[in-house]
Amino acid sequence: MWRYLKAAFWVGVHVPGLGRLPLNAVAVAALGILGFAEPGFWLLGAGLETAFLFSLGLNPRFQKIVDAQDLQLDRDDATQKRRALIGTLPPEGQQKLAALSTTCEKVLDVFRNQQAEDFLLDASRESLERLRWVYLKLLVARANLQNLGTRETEETLRAKIAQIGHDLSAPSLSETLRNSKEATARNLQERLANLSRKRESLDEIDSDLTRIESQVEVILEKALLQGKPQTISTDIELASSFVGGTLFGDSEVTVADLDRIYSQHKTAGGEGRKEAES
């Protein structure tokens, strides 16, 4: 409610040569100045301003305009943040995302050629955008995982563990050195377990990336074969997990912001389609 009242306070018109002029704020300022000469203007201004703010702020049509403006600002913000995320990807990841985007655009081109209704075209665009967003998140997580840890392999770690095991079998080993080598062996075992989990996570992400690529290809094939636009399903159960956003590293905050924005777009888009269908 507060953002509608705030928008009503700053409502204005575009004046050639001056830009956007906040008429209401100017009127409030004028009444405030007049009030120094005649205090009655303050009381009059307070009453008029309260009535104006609530009558405009509670107007459903005005609220839709404010929502649309906020949504556009979010979209502009999302575009900048997406570009920043894409810039963090290695060339291979950027190429994979570009290829998926090309296929998504082909789907929309087919729908346009089939003269799909506006609400269906918008819904399809939003569905494909959500798929591309999930795909981008997977690529960011994948790149972050690949950069984690050392370049040592499971073989080198196992070899080090085996060597320590051999050293520990020496009867002449001092107690202090034995304790140190046992601690080192435990650390190496933990690193080996982490490396195994990293490999499993990368395998899951690669599987999810392939699944989304296949899903979009199926959507394109159906659109071409059926000869008429159909509602796009984007319900995909991922094998990988993004719990807590820990796989995103330094991009965690940006990903969380974009998740919030896309969630709002989904809600707003769903409401818009219901109005169009009714």
Secondary structure as UniProt FT lines:
FT   HELIX           2..9
FT   STRAND          13..15
FT   TURN            16..18
FT   STRAND          19..21
FT   HELIX           23..37
FT   HELIX           40..57
FT   HELIX           60..88
FT   HELIX           91..113
FT   TURN            114..115
FT   HELIX           118..147
FT   HELIX           154..168
FT   TURN            171..172
FT   HELIX           175..226
FT   HELIX           243..251
FT   HELIX           252..277
//
